[in-house]
């Protein structure tokens, strides 16, 4: 195992972002044969690649797309191996997709019976996009949903305990498509994955409660689960299983065992053990990692711990 930073980060944006006009032309060219790319109001775009009878609906920011090699929606790489179609709503900044133009776009899809043309539909997103995936899934009854670190709402009257996205509180979360858990009514199956060790995450997840919602825990991984699942190679499998409605507690538990080889997770649990002065537990973690993996970092930390505290047993 190679050494890694203690925190998970998304790709860094460059100081000089690529020319947006050129990017729009690239997106239009990519969809000219089957699909479309056009603006949705002043702060969003819609990208459709119509390739097959299975549809992946996703939500992203233009900043994330421009920072990615190829500058295409993440859903493209997830859908291409399966021949799926892709519909991605792209936001210019932290809009939380709270825009009447976006509401109108989804209203038109309902009026045109767009989603009925597909045999399977999955709404997917993470964080802000996870909120949107849940909020707009109501437009496609029977669709599957996979939301990573989703918020239920950022309406201050209902979520004043969440201090992470304070700037977004000025947005209107009481208008149409506002309260995400309610918008999941009619979904085939919704899977919410969160880190319950973060109080705000746990409280949001608790609001997603219905027989058709499955809550899964990824402890100690923070509120950037998409980055973690991408880095461990799990994201395509999670999306594929969610699309087929097969993603559940037992299956996820088996898949997430990969965390035992994932440096950010191991660093996180060791850091928390040390911060809580649970020294025997910290030593146990270091011993386990050094026995299973070639990690000089954990070997050094084990040496420091045992030198300072002795050969403490759990």
C-alpha positions, 0 to 999 in steps of 0.5 A, a space after each residue: 500500500 502506498 502512503 496517502 494523505 489523511 483526507 480525501 480530496 476531489 481534483 484541484 481546479 486550475 487557476 485558469 479554467 478552460 474556455 467555457 465557450 470551447 467546452 460548450 462547443 465540445 459538448 454540443 459536438 459530442 451529442 449532435 448525433 444522438 442527444 442534446 446539450 443546451 442551457 437550462 436557465 442562466 446557471 445550468 445545462 442539460 446534457 443527454 447522450 441517448 444510447 440505450 434503453 437504460 438511463 443514468 440521470 446524474 447531477 454535477 457542477 461545471 467546475 468538477 467536469 472542467 477539472 476532469 480529464 476529457 471534461 465530460 460528465 462522470 456519468 459518461 464513464 459509468 454508463 459507457 461500458 453498459 451502453 446506457 444513456 446519460 442525462 446530466 444536469 450541470 450546475 454553474 456553482 453551488 446552486 443546489 439545483 434550486 432554480 425554477 428553470 430546472 424545475 421547468 426542465 423536469 416538468 417538460 420531461 414528465 409532460 413528454 413522458 421522456 422517462 417512460 421510454 427507458 426500461 430502467 432509470 437510476 438517479 445518481 448524485 453525491 453531496 449537493 448532487 445527491 440532494 438533487 438526485 433524490 429531489 427530482 426522482 419524483 419525476 420518474 416513478 419507479 426509478 432507482 436512486 443512489 445518493 451519497 452524502 445527501 442532504 434532506 433539505 437546507 431550509 434553516 427551520 428544518 436543518 439549522 443543525 447543519 453548519 456545513 453549507 451556510 451560504 446555501 441557506 439563502 436558497 429556497 428549499 420550500 418551493 417545488 422539488 424542495 424536501 428530498 425525502 418526500 420526493 422519493 415517494 414512488 421510487 423503485 428503491 432509494 439507497 442513501 450512503 452516509 458517514 454516521 460518525 458525522 452528526 449532521 450526516 447522521 441527522 440528514 440520513 435519519 430523515 430519509 425513512 420509508 420502506 423503499 429507502 435503504 440507508 447504508 453506512 460508510 463510517 469514518 469516510 467523511 462527506 466526500 464518499 464519491 471520491 472514496 468510492 472512485 479511488 477504491 474502484 467501487 463506484 461503477 459497481 455501486 452504480 451498476 447494482 443500484 441500477 438493477 435494484 440489487 444494492 443492499 446492506 449485505 452486498 454493500 458490506 462485502 464490497 466495502 471490505 476494500 476499506 481495509 486496504 484503503 489508506 485514507 480510511 486506515 489513517 482516519 480510524 487511527 487518527 481518531 483512536 489516537 485523538 481519543 487516547 485509545 492507545 491499545 486500539 491504535 496499536 492494534 490498528 497499526 499491527 493489523 495494517 503492518 501485517 497485511 500491507 506494506 506500509 512504512 507509514 503505519 510501521 513508523 507510527 507503530 514504532 512511535 506508539 510502542 516506544 512511548 506506551 510500551 507493548 500495550 495489549 487490547 
